[in-house]
Amino acid sequence: MTNSTEFQSLYEAFRKPIFLFLRRSTSSEEIALDLMQDVFLNFIRIFQERQLPDEDQCRMYLFRTARNILINYYKSAYNRKVSLSENVENMPVTSLEDTSFIDSDEQRQAMQTFNKLLLHLNDTERQALLLRYEHEMTIEQVAEVLELSLTTAFRVIKKAKQQLVEEGKKIGFDPSNFNQ
């Protein structure tokens, strides 16, 4: 049986990365917070009577759960009626308390442009890039979370990067800072 201190420490360690993943996938802070709550409640429900796996496996489980909850959310009738990304220009660059890494208008503009470019990707491509680069997962971990083969995950990431560069060039976005 797992105690509440272990759950609390996992929540503190993973709430921000899970939130940011969901936030970028939904373009809404409120929806991301609701979905994040579901992710952690699901995790607690599953592991309250079981032994917790190591931290890396917990991380993978949480991201996989977040993705599955996103899929269920996208399939809901509500989302067929409402556009999730209609106000991407007004979307905040980041959320939670840590905004110190974005300290200039130029950087904010670049992040907003990058968020717009992400909309050119399908959900799998966008999630693969976010997991790989924003959450620093290995290709093997991305494949596991997205339930893809290793080869497919590699190809999805490569294709998504190429699409971002191509779309960025069309609008004059300099991809030189983009991690190749």
N, C-alpha and C positions, 0 to 999 in steps of 0.2 A: 504494500500500500504506500502510495506517495503522499508526502506531507505538503501542507500549503506553502512552506518556505521554499521548497523546490520549485513549485509552480510559480511563485512570486519571482524568484530569480530568473526563471526562463522567460516570464512575461517581460521583465525589465530588460533582458538581453535582446529579445526579438520583437518587441512591440513596434519599435520605430521602423525596422526593415520591412516588417509585414505591412504596416500602415502605408509606408511609401510605395510599396509594390501595389497595394490595392488602390491607393490614391491615384497613381499614374494610370492604372487600368480603368478606373471609373470616372475620372475627371470631376469627382465630387468628394469633398472632405467628409461630409455627413454620411454619405453612403459607405465610404471607406471605413469610417469608424464603426458603423453598424456591422459591416462584414468582418472587420477585425475582431469585434466582440464574438461573433459567431465562430470564428476560427479558434479563438482561445477557449470558448466554452466547449466546443467539440473536442479539443485536445484534453481538457480537464475531464470531461465525461469519459473519454476512452481510457485515460491513464490513471484515473483516481483509484482503481483497484489493481493496477498493474505496476510492474517495475518500469521506471522511466528508462528509455535507451540513453546512450551517450548524447552529449550536447549537439554534435553534428547531425546525428539521426533525428533528434528533436527538431532541429532547424529544417531539415528536409521534409519531415512530416508536416510542420507548420506551413511551409510554402506550398506543398502539394495540396493541403487542405484549403489554403487560400485560393489556389487556382480552381479547385473543384467548386468552392463556394461562388467564385466569380462566374464560372460556367452556369451554375444554377441560377444565379442572379440574372445573367444575360438572357436566359431562357424564359424568365418570368413574363407574365402578360404585361406588367407595368413597363418593362423596358421596350416592348414592342410599340408602346404609345409615346414614349419620351426619348428624345435624343440625349445621350449621355455626354456628348462633347460639343454641344451647340455653342457654348461660350468659352471656347478654349483660349481666346485672346485675353479674357479676363481671369483665367485660371491662375491662382498663385503659383509662384515658382516652386515653393516647397512649403512644408507645414511642420508641425510640432515646434519645439522650442529652439532647435539648432538651425539658425539661418546665417550664421557667421561666415560660412564658406562662400556666400554670394554677397559681395560687398560693393559692387558697382553697377550702375545702370546698364553698362555694356554687357556685363555678365548676366544680368537679369534678362536683358533682351535676347541674348544667346540662348538662355534656358527656355524662354517662351518660344523661340523659333524651333528649338530642338523638340519641344513638346508638340508643336504643330507638325513637325516632320514625322514624329512617331505615329501620328494619325494616318499616315500613308501606308502603314504596315498593318497586316492582319493581326488578330489577337495573339496567335501563337508566336509570330515573329517579334511583336512588341514585348511580350512576356519573356521570351528567350533573351532578348537584348538586356532587358532590365535585370533579370536574374544574373546574367553573365557579368555585366559591367557595373551596374549600380550596387548589386548585392554580392559581387565578387565570388560567384559560384564557378566551379569548374564545369567544363562541358559535360562531364559525367553526371554532375549534380543537376544541371539544367535538364539533361535527358531524363533523369529520374523524376524530377518534379513535373515535367511536362508529359511524362509517360511516352517518350519517344526513344527510338534507338539512338545509339551514340552517333552513328553516321548521319542520321536525319537531323539531330540536334546541331551538329557541326554545320550542316548545309543550311539549315534555317538561319543560324546566326550569321553565316557568311553572306547569304542572300539579303538578309535584313540590313546588314552593314552597307552592302553595295547600294541598296535602294535608298538608304538615308543619304549617302554621299551623292547619288544622282539627283534626288529631289532637292537636296541642299544646294547643289550647283545651279539648279534651275532658278532658284530664288536669290542667288548670290551669297549663300551662307558658306563661310570658309570652313571646310571640314578638317583643317590642319590640326586642330586640337582633338579631333576624334580619334580614339584609340584603335588603330588598325589591327 
